[in-house]
C-alpha cells in the first residue's frame, strides 16, 4: 500500500495542474448537481417494524385526512381573564387557520372542549394535507404568521406542532471552532502558507462531500441532522489528515527533492491516513447493522464525507504542495534547509575528492552523511538549542511513574463514567427546542395552561373490518383504560369516512420524555394486547420516540461489540501484536464510558448546563450514544496508529522497548496534540448552536476526543507500553504467517527506494 501511495503522491505533485483542474471540475459538477437536485431534509424519524410506525402507515392508508402534519395554535387571554370574553377573535383565528394554504381544516377549541380549566387557554388543532417533510416553506411561514388580528385584540398567540420541525441552522457560530483550528495550525507549522493550505484542503474536501450529499438528497431521505454530522466530522478529519501529511512532507523536504518528499510523505503518513479513514468509514457504515433507516443514512452520509477527505488528502494536497514550493516551510526551516544544502554540496565534493585520492583512503564523511548513518542520533528529539523537546520529556516522565499514571488514569476515567449508569435516551421534543423559537414558546404556553402531557399527546388507532366492530372496540378499550396510572384523559374518537378506523388522542399527565410517560405507553400496550377482533395500536411523536429509543438501546451492545472486535482485528494487522490491540480497545472503552458519564452529568442532570446554554436538561438524544461509539472509535484508532506505529518501527530497528516508546511519543506528540486540539475546537464550535441535538453531539465529540488523545493515548498508552516491554510486540508465529502484512510504516517502500538509489551513484569520468 505504501508503494502505491508513494506513486500517487509523487504523481499528483508532478502533475499538479492536471490534478487541480480535475478537482475543480469535480467540485463544479457536484455543486451544480446539488443546486439542481437538492431535496428537502426529513425532520421525522421513522422506525419500520415498530407498533408506532405500523399505526402511522395504517393511518396513511385508511385515514388519509388524519395522516398529514399537525399544527397547534395556542391562544391565551391576559392574566385574570377568560377566552369567552374574546370568543369572536378566537373564532376568526380558527377560520383564518382553516383557510391557510395546505391546510385541510382547523378545530374550534370551544366545540372540541380544548380549553384549560380556568378558561384562559385554548388549543386550535390545525390539520395539514401533506406530511411534515412535504409541507412547503411558504405554507409553514403562512402558518406561523397567522393570528395577527387575535394579537391585536390583546390575546397571546403561539404556533407549535410537528409541522414546525425543520433543519437546524448552521451559521457563523461554528466558524469560531474553525478559527481556533487555524490558530493551532499556524502555531504548529510556524507558517501561514502551511496553515492556510491545510485548512483550504479540508474546506474543499468538505465542500465536495456536502455537495455530493445534497445532490443525492432528492433520491434518499436525509434527516435534518445528517448533513450537520457530515459537516462536523468531514471538517475535523479533513484538517487532521492534511496536517499529518503536511507535517511529514516538511520533515522530508530537508532530505529530498520536493517531488520525492511529497511521494514519501503520502506513502508513509498517507498510509496512516488511509487506515484512519477506513476505520472511521467502516464504523459509520457499520451503523447499517442496527437496521434503522435514518441512522443508516446518517452513518453513510458522514462516511462519504470522510472518504472524500481521504481522497483529497492523498491527491489534491500533494498537488497544492507543489504550488506552494518552499513557502510551506517556516523561515527557520528555510534557513536550515539552505545551510543543509550547502553542507550537502561540500560533503558531496569531499566524497569525489576522496574517490580520486592517490592514497585510496576514504574521505571523512560529511556531517550530513554522519547524521544519516546513525539513525539513533536523529531520534534524540532535541531542539536547535540542544534541549530535549516536550514530547520526549513527557514520555520519560510518564514511564518513570507508570504505575501511578495507569492507576490514576483508569480510576479517574472510571469515576467520570459513573453517571453513565443512569443514562436515559429519548428523541427531542418541543420543550427542549431552543428558547425564543415558535416551537418552544408554544410548548411552554401549553405546559403553563394545560400541563406537560399536552405537549406530547399520544394517538391510539383502532381499525377493523366493520364499523360496528371498530365502534365496539373503541368503547371496550376506553373502559379498560379508565384508571390507568398517569393517564390524564382520552378524547372522543374521530372516525374515517368508512367508519372502520378510529383515532383517539391519549393525554399523559407527564411530559413526552418523562420516564412515567414511557411506563404509560407500556401499560396501555399491555392492556390492549388481548383485543382480538380489531387492531389497536399506539403512535404519535412520543410513542415513535419511545420505540426508537428502545430499539437503539437494544442494538448498542451488539454495535459496541462489533466495533471493539473490529478494532482488535485491524490493529492486529497493523502492529503484528496481540496485546497492543487489546490495550487499544480497552482504552477506547474507557474513553467512551467517561464521555457518556460527563455528557449525562451536563445534559441530563444539568450540572454546569447553563454554561453551555442548556436551559432544559433531559434525556440524551436517542442516537447520540451509538453515533458517539462509531465516531470516537475511528478517531481513537487514528491517534493510536500515529503514535504506536513509530514505536513499533523503532523497536523493529533495534531500539529497546522502552526507548522505542519514548521515540514514538517524542516524535508524535506535537502533531497528535495539534490534531486533537483541532478536532476538539471544531466539534466544540457546534456547542454554540441553539439546536439541542447538535449542541449535545458537538459537546460529546469534543470531550471524547480530548479524553482519548490526552489522557488515554498520550498518557496511559506509553505507561502501559513501557510496562509490557518486549511482550507488547509478541505474536504467535502461526498467526504471523496467516495475517497479511499491510506495511503501514512504509518499511517495504523504504527498502525499495534505498535499493533503487544504489545504482544511481556513477563514478565521475575524466
Secondary structure, 3 states (H helix, E strand, C coil): CHHHHHHHHHHHHHCHHHHHHHHHHHHHHHHHHHHHHCCCCECCCCCCCCHHHHHHHHHHHHCHHHCCCEEEEEEECCCCCCHHHHHHHHHHHHHHHHCCCCEEEECCCCCCCCECCCCCEEEEEEEECCCHHHCCHHHHHHHHHCCHHHHHCCCEEEEECHHHCCCCCCCCCCHHHHHHHHHHHHHHHCCHHHHHHHHHHHHHHHHHHHHHHHHCCCCCCCECCHHHHHHHHHHHHHHHHHHHHHHHHHHHCCCCCHHHHHHHHHHHHHHHHHHHHHHHHHHHHHHHHHCCHHHHHHHHHHHHHHHHHHHHHHHHHHHHHHHHHHHHCCHHHHHHHHHHHHHHHHHHHHHHHHHCCCCCCCCCCCHHHHHHHCHHHHCCCECCCCCECHHHHHHHHHHHCHHHHHHHHHHHHHHHHHHHHHCCEECCCHHHCCCCCHHHHHHHHHHHHCCHHHHHCEEEEEECCCHHHHHHHHHHHHHHHCCCCCEEEECCCEECCCCCEEEEEEEECCCCCCHHHHHHHHHHHHHHCCCCCCEEEEECHHHHHHHHHHHHHHHHHHHHHHHHHHHHHHHHHHHCCCHHHHHHHHHHHHHHHHHHHHHHHHHHCCCCHHHHCCCCCCCEECCHHHHHHHHHHHHHHHHHHHHHHHHHHHHHCCCCHHHHHHHHHHHHHHHHHHHHHHHHHHHHHHHHCCCHHHHHHHHHHHHHHHHHHHHHHHHHHHHHHHHHHHHHHCCCHHHHHHCCCCCCCCHHHHHHHHHHHHCCCCCCCC
